[in-house]
Amino acid sequence: MGCRVRTAKSDLLRLVAVGGDIVPDPQGRLPGRGASLHPDLGCLDLAERRRAFPRAFRLPGPLDAKALREHLEAPPAGCVGRKAGNGSDV
C-alpha cells in the first residue's frame, strides 16, 4: 500500500480499521476489510503521505495509525530479555 511494490502475502502485514484506528492483524483473524503493508516504517510513512489508508479501507476521513506505528517500532518477539553474546542466560 505504501511503496506499491508487489511481494508475497506472507511478507506483508495485514491491517484492519477498527473504529477510526488502524490496527495490525498479524494472525489475519480480525473481521472487516483488510489492507496489506510491508512491516516497515518507511512504507508506513509513504502510505500516510499518500493518504492511502482511507481509500484502502473505503472509509471517509483520516485514520489514526498510532497503534500500527507502535507495533512497527517494537522490537521483534524473542529479543526481549536476551543477553548479548552466545545467547545463554547464565
Buried (B, 14 or more C-beta within 10 A) or exposed (E): BBBEEEEEEEEBBBBBBBEEEBBBBEEEEBEEEBBBBBBEEEBBBBBBEEEBBEEBBEBEEEBBBEBBBEBBEEEEEEEEEEEEEEEEEE
